[in-house]
Structures are given as C-alpha cells and as structure tokens.
Amino acid sequence: MTLRPAETGDETALVDFLTRHEAGSMFPLTQLAAEGIGARLSVWLREREGAVCGALMLTANDILLPQAPGFDWTGVRGLLAGRRVASLVGPDGQALRLREALGLPEPRHIGEEPGFTLDLAELVLPEAEGFTLVPLDESWRQTALVWRTGYLGEIFGMPPEEAMVRAGEDLARYIARSSHRMLLRQGAPVAMTGFNAILPEVVQVGGVYTPPGTRGQGLARRAVALHLAEVRARGVKRGVLFAANAAAARAYRAIGFQPGGTMGVVEFAAPEVIA
C-alpha cells in the first residue's frame, strides 16, 4: 500500500482520521488547521478501500510528521528524495522507523517519550495558596529566555549559543500566541508551562520547565494544572502531553493524567537532505 499526494477536497477525510488518533496527531492537526494542504504543508495520504488510514506531512520548517499506524515506511524514500528534514515527530515508534527507512544519519537527539491523556473533568488541582499563574509576556522575556535556553540544552543537547537563538524564536511565538504561562510564588517566577498545540476541545501541554534549583517541589504540576483549569473554564475538554523523564511523568500522574502511547522525536543539528 503506497502514499499519494493529498489534494484539495481531502481535508475532511484527513481531519476525521487524525481526530480518531487525537493524542498522537496534535501536531498534524494544528499544522493542517493553520496552513491547509498547499505550498507550506506537503501532505501524502495512505488509503484503504477509499478511506484515509494514514498520513505523512512535511512542514515549511522541514519537520516530518508521520501518522500511519502499522505502515511499512521502507517504500517512501524515493517519494521524499531531495527534500530537507530538520526533525521528525511521530507517535508509537513511527518517527524512529521513518528515519531509518529514509537512510538519514544519526541525529543530535533521538528519543521516545511516554504519552499521557486527561479528561479535564478529572483534573486534580494541587494546593496553590501563594501561587499565581500569569501570561508569559514581554515583562518575563529575559527570565523565560534563560529557562528556555536551559530546556533546549537539557532535552535536545543544543550548544548554548544555538539554544539561545532558538529560545528567542520560540518565545516570540509564545508571546504572540499567548500560549505559555509563568508560575509565580509570592510574586517571583518559579516555573513555566504552555501549550504547543491548541484545538477547540483539546490542548497539548509542552515547554514545561522548572529551574534546577527549585525542582522536586511540585512546581511543574501546579503550573500545568492551573493552566489546564484556565482553558477548561473556556470549554476545552481534554489534555495530552508527553513526558521527557520519570520525574515529569510522576508530576503529570499526580494531577490526573493517565498513560497512553508514546511520541518519538528525532532532531538533527542541521537539516539533512534525503538521498
């Protein structure tokens, strides 16, 4: 079974398929909502008996997003020959298998993170006396820049100078979209959280960071829980996330998240061209 290029008119069937696999499809769904099928988002479909059963997307910033459960990726190398890839993100081992099928070299970062989901009606709110959650805006940029730089170095192994440049770009998006929050304790910033994918009924938590000196105090879980409570009040019904380490997984379980699936991330130091 092969992939074919998506066409105008395929959007509804594609969204229906991705929605059935929601927890592992937040990035494809948000890309599709923002860009549509076209010059800035290349899309290929897998079909069975006329129904969409898989998809592969390549974004304008060279991110490959596979979502095709059970698909053998070994035949797609010719389809993507000459394309640039900076990273791959996909659920349940798909990103890692796709990298191998494309013959791409060893990346700077490769990992498979455990996934978690939560019906926001079941959200457990920690005690939060003395804490306030505020939007990440220009007044917090410098603190957030230091934290995001640290995050990119810890998680993706980026050199400090590159991490700082990327952090600045990330923060510009966060502030423009009002997607991230700072947790304050007695007015002082102690943690950061955000959503890296937002749909009308579901959000994907991402960019959670607590500085090394204040870890182990339940700050991340408070930040995430308060942010989810904020969007629950606006009608969001579900949350999904992926835990970078065991400590993060414990924090998310503590506020009600239940395990489900994994998400693979492959990041190259510089974009690679598929041969």
C-alpha positions as CSV (number, residue, x, y, z in Angstrom):
1,M,0.0,0.0,0.0
2,T,1.5,3.3,-1.1
3,L,1.1,7.0,-0.3
4,R,-0.5,9.5,-2.7
5,P,-0.2,13.3,-2.6
6,A,-3.2,14.9,-0.9
7,E,-5.5,17.2,-2.9
8,T,-8.0,19.9,-2.3
9,G,-11.1,18.2,-1.0
10,D,-9.1,15.6,1.1
11,E,-9.1,17.8,4.2
12,T,-12.3,16.5,5.8
13,A,-11.4,12.8,5.5
14,L,-7.9,13.6,6.7
15,V,-9.1,15.5,9.8
16,D,-11.6,12.7,10.6
17,F,-8.7,10.2,10.5
18,L,-6.4,12.3,12.6
19,T,-9.1,13.0,15.1
20,R,-9.6,9.3,15.7
21,H,-5.9,9.2,16.7
22,E,-6.0,12.5,18.5
23,A,-3.4,12.0,21.2
24,G,-0.7,11.3,18.6
25,S,-2.0,13.7,16.0
26,M,-2.0,17.1,17.7
27,F,0.9,18.5,15.6
28,P,-0.6,17.3,12.3
29,L,-4.0,18.7,13.2
30,T,-2.7,22.1,14.2
31,Q,-0.5,22.3,11.1
32,L,-3.4,21.4,8.9
33,A,-5.7,24.0,10.6
34,A,-3.0,26.7,10.3
35,E,-1.7,26.1,6.8
36,G,-4.1,23.8,4.9
37,I,-2.8,21.5,2.2
38,G,-0.5,23.5,-0.1
39,A,2.9,25.1,-0.6
40,R,3.6,25.4,3.1
41,L,2.4,21.9,4.1
42,S,3.1,18.9,1.9
43,V,0.7,16.0,2.7
44,W,0.6,12.4,1.5
45,L,-2.2,10.0,2.3
46,R,-2.5,6.3,2.8
47,E,-5.9,4.8,1.9
48,R,-7.6,1.5,2.3
49,E,-10.8,0.8,0.4
50,G,-11.2,4.6,-0.3
51,A,-10.8,5.7,3.3
52,V,-7.8,7.6,4.7
53,C,-5.9,5.3,7.1
54,G,-2.6,7.2,7.4
55,A,-0.8,10.4,6.6
56,L,2.6,12.0,6.2
57,M,3.2,15.7,6.4
58,L,6.3,17.9,5.8
59,T,6.1,21.4,7.2
60,A,7.6,24.6,5.8
61,N,10.3,24.4,8.5
62,D,11.3,20.9,7.5
63,I,9.6,18.8,10.1
64,L,8.3,15.4,9.1
65,L,5.1,14.3,10.8
66,P,4.2,10.6,10.3
67,Q,0.8,9.2,11.4
68,A,0.1,5.9,9.8
69,P,-0.4,3.1,12.3
70,G,1.1,-0.2,11.0
71,F,2.5,1.3,7.9
72,D,5.8,0.0,6.5
73,W,7.8,3.2,5.8
74,T,10.5,1.4,3.8
75,G,9.0,2.4,0.4
76,V,8.8,6.2,0.9
77,R,12.5,7.2,0.4
78,G,12.0,7.7,-3.3
79,L,8.9,9.8,-2.7
80,L,10.8,12.2,-0.5
81,A,14.1,12.3,-2.3
82,G,15.7,15.7,-2.4
83,R,13.5,17.0,0.5
84,R,15.1,18.6,3.6
85,V,14.4,17.3,7.0
86,A,15.4,19.0,10.2
87,S,13.4,16.8,12.6
88,L,10.8,14.1,12.8
89,V,8.0,13.8,15.3
90,G,5.5,10.9,15.4
91,P,3.8,8.5,17.7
92,D,4.5,4.9,18.7
93,G,7.9,4.5,17.1
94,Q,6.9,5.8,13.7
95,A,9.4,8.7,13.7
96,L,12.3,6.4,14.6
97,R,11.3,3.8,12.0
98,L,10.8,6.5,9.3
99,R,14.3,8.0,9.9
100,E,15.8,4.5,9.4
101,A,13.7,4.0,6.2
102,L,14.9,7.3,4.8
103,G,18.6,6.4,5.4
104,L,19.1,9.6,7.5
105,P,22.3,9.7,9.7
106,E,22.5,9.6,13.4
107,P,20.7,12.7,14.8
108,R,21.7,15.0,17.6
109,H,18.7,13.9,19.6
110,I,16.5,10.8,19.4
111,G,14.0,9.6,21.9
112,E,10.6,8.1,22.5
113,E,8.6,9.8,25.3
114,P,5.7,8.2,27.1
115,G,2.3,9.8,26.4
116,F,-0.5,10.8,28.8
117,T,-4.1,11.9,28.4
118,L,-6.6,13.6,30.7
119,D,-10.3,14.3,30.6
120,L,-10.2,17.7,32.2
121,A,-13.3,16.9,34.2
122,E,-10.9,14.6,36.2
123,L,-8.2,17.3,36.6
124,V,-6.7,17.2,40.2
125,L,-5.8,20.7,41.3
126,P,-2.9,20.9,43.8
127,E,-3.0,23.3,46.7
128,A,-1.9,26.6,45.2
129,E,-2.0,29.2,48.1
130,G,0.6,31.8,47.4
131,F,0.9,30.9,43.7
132,T,-0.3,32.9,40.7
133,L,-0.3,31.9,37.0
134,V,0.3,34.8,34.7
135,P,0.7,35.1,30.9
136,L,4.2,34.9,29.5
137,D,4.6,38.4,28.1
138,E,7.5,40.9,27.4
139,S,7.9,41.6,31.1
140,W,9.1,37.9,31.7
141,R,11.1,37.6,28.4
142,Q,14.5,37.6,30.0
143,T,13.7,35.0,32.6
144,A,11.9,32.8,30.1
145,L,14.9,33.2,27.7
146,V,17.3,31.8,30.3
147,W,14.9,28.9,31.1
148,R,14.1,28.0,27.5
149,T,17.8,28.0,26.7
150,G,18.3,25.6,29.5
151,Y,15.5,23.4,28.4
152,L,16.8,23.1,24.8
153,G,20.2,22.2,26.1
154,E,18.9,19.6,28.5
155,I,16.4,17.9,26.3
156,F,17.9,18.3,22.8
157,G,21.6,18.7,23.6
158,M,21.9,22.1,21.8
159,P,25.0,24.1,22.3
160,P,24.3,27.3,24.4
161,E,24.6,29.8,21.6
162,E,22.3,27.9,19.3
163,A,19.9,27.2,22.1
164,M,19.7,30.9,23.0
165,V,18.8,31.8,19.4
166,R,16.2,29.1,19.1
167,A,14.8,30.1,22.6
168,G,14.4,33.7,21.4
169,E,12.5,32.5,18.3
170,D,10.3,30.2,20.4
171,L,9.5,33.0,22.9
172,A,8.4,35.3,20.1
173,R,5.8,32.7,19.1
174,Y,4.7,32.1,22.6
175,I,4.2,35.7,23.4
176,A,2.4,36.4,20.1
177,R,0.0,33.4,20.7
178,S,-0.3,33.8,24.4
179,S,0.2,30.1,24.6
180,H,2.5,30.0,27.7
181,R,2.4,30.9,31.3
182,M,4.7,31.8,34.2
183,L,4.0,30.4,37.7
184,L,4.8,32.9,40.4
185,R,5.3,32.1,44.1
186,Q,4.9,35.2,46.2
187,G,5.4,37.2,43.1
188,A,8.6,35.6,42.0
189,P,8.8,33.3,38.9
190,V,9.4,29.6,39.7
191,A,8.2,27.6,36.7
192,M,6.9,27.9,33.1
193,T,4.3,25.9,31.2
194,G,2.5,26.2,27.9
195,F,0.6,24.5,25.1
196,N,2.4,23.7,21.9
197,A,-0.8,22.6,20.2
198,I,-4.3,24.1,20.7
199,L,-7.6,22.9,19.2
200,P,-11.1,23.9,20.3
201,E,-11.6,20.9,22.6
202,V,-8.1,19.6,23.3
203,V,-4.7,21.1,24.1
204,Q,-1.2,19.5,24.1
205,V,1.0,20.6,27.0
206,G,4.6,21.5,26.2
207,G,7.6,23.6,27.1
208,V,7.2,22.9,30.9
209,Y,10.3,24.0,32.8
210,T,11.4,24.3,36.4
211,P,14.9,25.7,37.1
212,P,17.3,23.1,38.5
213,G,17.5,24.8,41.9
214,T,13.7,24.6,42.6
215,R,12.9,21.1,41.3
216,G,11.2,18.5,43.4
217,Q,8.8,21.0,45.0
218,G,5.7,20.2,42.9
219,L,6.0,23.4,40.9
220,A,5.6,21.9,37.4
221,R,2.4,20.1,38.4
222,R,1.0,23.3,39.8
223,A,1.8,25.3,36.7
224,V,0.3,22.7,34.3
225,A,-2.8,22.1,36.5
226,L,-3.6,25.8,36.8
227,H,-3.1,26.4,33.0
228,L,-5.4,23.4,32.3
229,A,-8.0,24.8,34.7
230,E,-7.8,28.1,32.9
231,V,-8.7,26.5,29.5
232,R,-11.2,24.1,31.0
233,A,-13.2,27.2,32.0
234,R,-13.2,28.2,28.3
235,G,-14.6,24.9,27.1
236,V,-11.5,22.7,26.5
237,K,-12.3,19.1,27.4
238,R,-9.1,17.1,27.1
239,G,-5.3,17.5,27.6
240,V,-2.5,15.4,26.1
241,L,1.3,15.5,26.8
242,F,4.5,13.6,26.6
243,A,6.9,13.2,29.5
244,A,10.6,13.9,28.9
245,N,11.6,12.0,32.0
246,A,10.4,9.9,35.0
247,A,10.1,13.0,37.3
248,A,7.8,14.7,34.7
249,A,5.7,11.5,34.4
250,R,5.2,11.4,38.2
251,A,4.1,15.1,38.2
252,Y,1.6,14.6,35.4
253,R,0.1,11.4,37.0
254,A,-0.3,13.4,40.3
255,I,-2.8,15.8,38.6
256,G,-4.8,13.0,36.9
257,F,-3.1,12.2,33.6
258,Q,-3.2,8.5,32.5
259,P,-0.6,6.8,30.3
260,G,-1.3,6.2,26.7
261,G,1.0,5.8,23.7
262,T,4.4,7.3,23.1
263,M,5.8,10.2,21.0
264,G,9.1,9.9,19.1
265,V,11.3,12.9,18.5
266,V,14.3,13.0,16.1
267,E,16.3,16.2,15.8
268,F,19.3,16.9,13.6
269,A,22.0,19.5,14.3
270,A,21.3,20.9,10.7
271,P,18.7,19.9,8.1
272,E,19.5,16.7,6.2
273,V,18.7,16.1,2.5
274,I,17.0,12.8,1.7
275,A,19.1,11.0,-0.9
